[in-house]
Amino acid sequence: MDFAYDARTEELRARLLAFMDEYVYPAEQVAHEQRARLASPWETPRVVEDLKAEARRQGLWNLFLPDAEHGAGLTNLQYAPLAEITGRSPQLAPTATNCAAPDTGNMEVLAQFGDEAQKKQWLQPLLAGEIRSAFAMTEPDVASSDATNITTHIERDGDEYVVTGRKWYISGAMNPDCGIFIVMGKTDPDSEDIRRQQSMVLVPRDTPGVTVDRAMQVFGYEDHYHGGHAEVTFDHARVPVTNLIGEEGGGFAIAQARLGPGRIHHCMRLIGMAERAIELMCRRAVSREAFGKALAQQGVVHNWIADARVTVEQLRLLVLKTAWLMDTVGNRGAHTEIQAIKIATPRAVVDIIDRAIQLHGAGGVSQDFPLAELYAGARTLMIADGPDEVHQRSLARREIKKYL
């Protein structure tokens, strides 16, 4: 692969970097202040809507979608460095550019598997940033890392599907702009093929029988900017059979297609988070003294910063290789690399952010710096989109199979 970014990527990088400096970073504190004055913590601060309008005006919008009909038409390799930049301000920049999870994955599902009516009703307003969405798969009563364990029932009754089950950590569900859930459940729990038991249906949030029960915290944080993580009950919620995505029994395959790009997007943004942590480390090191000399002169601080730089450069190359493989041989051909970055990136970035927290002392765990919130987000990604151990198991089996 060619390590140089192409001309379009360089041009978009320059524009996005300028957008971050001029608009996003100054808006971080403003967003916190505005949110404190809102009637509900789940409402969107005005400055976020202003950022969205400006990003759209500048053409920095829907950059994640490789389908030129709906998005920017960028390859994974072109999008990777752009996602890294937005990862430096993960609470604002992805939302500002309409590149925030879970909407990105849901838009990809609708673009790839939705019919024309579903695209018109749900994909178009998502692409326009007019509504938000949620993906309802994880359940509190089963090990959802094994998707075949899902117990939510999707039963056909004439021209309707009846959805019954309980989900939790459903990202985006607390946002009042969340208009639609993509719900994964079992339409054929007795099928001999356990990977053909599941289907996905579209369930509007205002459907009778849908109750958003509570917001779930992550290390004490509530992710207001991305619409929180909710526990949701589906109590005989009825939707038309036309709300089925794809075909009955296709839910597991759709989930795998959805999670492939999602995993690499997370890893791209994680590298941006690590870069933000390194910057904060360096600024802190040159501005504070301890035991008679600047922190920047302490040997252990040298080690932390040097190790962080080496780690980020290694991770970036692996992520770019993975993006390149996804573009050239497809997700299946990049399967090993997708799993490798999902294992390596969150783990390493958590360690980098942890060192940055340590360097900041009490300030590192406070609300005055973004580090504690960055840590919570990065640590969560060791669980989200499949725990590390699931990917390690699959990757190891692939390696061993070569020698059988």
Secondary structure, DSSP 8 states (H G I E B T S, - for coil): ---S--HHHHHHHHHHHHHIIIIIHHHHHHHHHHHHTSSSTTS--HHHHHHHHHHHHTT-SSTT---TTTS----HHHHHHHHHHHTTSTTTHHHHTT--TTHHHHHHHHHHH--HHHIIIIIHHHHTTS-EEEEE---TTS-TTSGGG---EEEEETTEEEEEEEEEEEETTTSTTEEEEEEEEES-TT-SSGGGSEEEEEEETTSTTEEEEEEE-BTTB--TTTT-EEEEEEEEEEEEGGGEESSTT-HHHHHHHHHHHHHHHHHHHHHHHHHHHHHHHHHHHHH-EETTEEGGG-HHHHHHHHHHHHHHHHHHHHHHHHHHHHHHHHHHHTHHHHHHHHHHHHHHHHHHHHHHHHHHGGGGGSTTSSHHHHHHHHHHTTTTTS-HHHHHHHHHHHHHHTT-
